[in-house]
Structure formats: C-alpha cells, structure tokens
Amino acid sequence: MATKLRLLPYKEYKGVEKIYSVIFYYLPVFGGMYRRRVELCLEQCKGGESILEIGFGSGLTFLNLNEKYRQIFGLDLTCDVNVVKGVFAARNIHPDLRNGNVLSMPYADNQFDTVLLISILEHLKPDELAQAFQEIKRVLKPCGQVVYGVPVERSFMVFMFRLLGYDIREHHFSTEIEIREAAEKVFTKQSVHAMKAFPSFFGNVYEIGLFTRAG
C-alpha cells in the first residue's frame, strides 16, 4: 500500500527559520509533488527500534515515523529543537531532537536501525560526501539502512524552484550522481529509483536511494 504523508494543520508547525516553506506541501499540484517525494522515502523505511532523521526541520515526517519506530531521533542545523519538541509532545510523540551537523554527529556507534535524509545531501559539497557517509555508517547498526532523497538536476526542477523564488544553484552543490556514487563506496546498494515530474514527459525530478550497512 502506498504511504500517505500525514500532516498537521499548516499553522501548527513551528520552530524553523523559514516556516513559510511548509506551505509548499499544501499547494495544488506543487504540493502533491512535494508530498510524494517524502512518501517515497518513507516507504523505504523498514521500521524498528530507532530512526535518525538528519535535517528534520519542522518534523513533517514525525507522524508517519511514529507508526514505524519506537523512538525518533532528529538532528538539524538551525531549528529550535525545544519548539519542535513541544509541537509533538502535545500529541504524545516525544522525539529526541538536537542541533548538529551530519559531518560530526553526537551519537554512539551502532545506534540506529535507519538514518533518513530528505533533501539534505545535495547541500553538501562533493568533497564532504565521503565524510558524511562514513559518519552515517558509524551510527548505523550492522545491517541498518540509510534512506535518502535528492533532487535530480534537470531544467524543469530548476524552473519549478525559480517559480517559488528559490535559486537552487545557490544552495545545491552535489548532484544525485555524485551522491549515489559516494554512497556506493561505503554501503551496499539495495535500490535507487526516481520520481517523475507531473506531467511525466518532464522526466525524473527526484531520486530515492536505499543502501544498507554490511552486517
């Protein structure tokens, strides 16, 4: 069964600097594509004791992840972790949230069943990818999984972001190909598949990777 992203009412999300960006998930057409890329990532998450989401922002995935994992952990560069915690504590969801960087994470070795990164790795420079994946490997349990989603560099995707007032060239430094190749050097590839644009003749706009750590 296809995963449906469960969202709170828009105005209930708090704690991130650019809270207006949450509205993208509620828009006609654009909102469907934004939600679907998250849903495709969530479908790869197998469930278990614990998941770490890197770059969780306002916690858009937490309602879904709470159904699959006993404990949600989150790492984010800039969000107000106490505010985000409060939003979900009111719904009896208690994620362990911290500020920090994927390149040096404040977690023990072999801690998580899953590490999830949605639209995060493209913000790293190519020479930082190897360090990021080694750090992800460190915190994953043996046979644990890393699930990531990244935009595909196509003119249509660039155009879509420009319509929303966002120049991706100022923020995206690594392509989906560079990210995939870096992951393959550290992990075992299970699957890589793409999400097509709507209409589909615009081609692929998002790539979802599923990799595992060796046992």
N, C-alpha and C positions, 0 to 999 in steps of 0.2 A: 504494500500500500504506500502511495506517495506521501511524503511528510508535508504537513501544512504548518507554516511558521505561525506560532501563537504569539500575538502581540497584545500588549496593554493598550488602553486608550492613549492616543498620542501625547496628550498633555501630562500624563503621569510619569513620563521618562524625564529624568533629571541627572545632573552630575557630570555632564560633558560640556566642553567649551563651546562646541558648535552643535547645540541641541537641535537647531533648525534642520540639520541634516537628517534627523529621524523622520521628518515628514516625507522624504523620498519614498519610504516604504508604504505609504498610504496613498500615493498618487495613482491616477488611472494610467494604465499602460506601463509607464516607468516603474510604478510601484510593484507591479507583477514581476518584472524582471529583477528588481532588487530583492524581492522576497524569494524568488525561485533560486537565485544563486546561493542564498543561505540555506534553503531547504535541501538543495543537492549536497551541500556539505554535511548537514545534519543527518542525512540518510546514510552517510558512510560511518557515522559514529556508532560503534557496536554496543555501547553501554558498559557498565562495570562499577567498580568502587569509586573511581575518581577521574575527573577530566580537568585539564587546564586549558582555558581559553586565553590566548595571547591577543591583546587588543580587543577586549570585550566591550569597551565603550560604555554605553548606557545599559547593557545587559539584554539586548534584543533576543539572544538565544536562550536565556535562562529558563523560561517557562518550559521549553522543549527539553533542555538538558536535564532539568529536574526530574523528568519522567524516566530518564535512562541511567542516571548516575546517582550514587549515594551522596557524593559530595562534589560540588562545583568549586573550582579554584579559578581565579582570574588575575591576569597581570596586564596592566595598561600604563602607558607613559604618563598620561595627563589627567585622567578623570579624577573626580573627587570620590574616593572609594567609600567614604562614610555615607555620602548622599545616596550613592547607588545601592549600598547595603540596605539603607533604610527603605528604599522603594520596594525591595523584595522581601525584607523582613516582615512588612505589613501583609505579605501573602504566605507567610510561614516558609519562605525559602531563604536559606542563610549561607550564601556563598562566602568563601574565604578570598577576599579581594585585596590586592596590593598594587602599589605603583612600582614599576620597574621595567627593565629592558630585556628583550629576548636574547641579547648577546651575553648577558650575565644574570642568571635568574636565581632568586633567593629560595631555592627548593633543594630538597635532598635528592641524592641519586636514586634512580629506580622507583619513583614515587607515583607516576600516573599511568593509568590504562590508556588514555588518549590525550594527545595535545592537538588543539584545534586552532587554526589561524585563518580567519576570513578577511581577505583584502588587507593583508599585513605585509607579506614578504616582498611585494613589489616596491615597497617604500625603502627597502634596504638596498645598498649599493652592491653590485655583483661581488666585490671582494669581501663583503660581510656575510654572504650567504653560507659559506662553509662553516664559519664560527657559529652562526645561528643554528644550523642543523646539528652540529656537534653538541651544542648545549641542549637542544631538544632531545637528542639521543640520550644524553646523560640523565635527564629527569624522567624519561620513559622507563616503564618496567620492561624486562625482556619480553619479546613478542607484543609489546604495546604498539599502538598505531598513531601515526601523525596524519591528520587530515587538513588539507589547505585548499583555499580557493583564491585564485588570482585572475585579474582581467587579462584578456587576450588583446595584444596590441594590434588593433585594426582601426581603420579610419572611421568606421561607424561608431566604435566605442569612444574615440576621441571626440567625435561630433556630439554624441549624447552628453558627455561631460561638459562640453562647451555650452550646450543649451542650459545646463544647470549652473553656469558661471564658474566652472572648475576646469582649470588647465592642467591636465594630468601630467604634462611634461615637466611641470614644476614640482611634482610630488612622487612620480613613479620613476624608479631608477633601474629596476631589474625587470626583464621580460619574462613571460611564462616559460620560455625555452630555457633561459638561464636558471630559473628556479627549479625546473624539472631536472635539469642536468646536475645541479648541485645536490638535490635530494637523492638522486640515484647513486651518488658516490658514498652516501652514508647509510641509506636504508634499502630495504628490498621493496621494489615497486609491486603493488598489488593491482592498481588500476589508475588510469588517467583518462578522464573523459571531459568533453566540452559541452557547454550550454550554448545553444544557438540564439541568435537575436530573434526578435519578433518585429517584422516578418523575417522568416528564416533565410531568405535569399541574401540578407546582410552578412550571413556567415556566423562563425563562432565568436562569442564575446566574453566568455568566462571559462576557466579551466579548473577542474576539481581533481586534486591528487590524493591518493590513498597509498601510504607507504607504511611498512612495519619495521620495527627493530628486530634483529635476529635474537633468537632465544639463547 
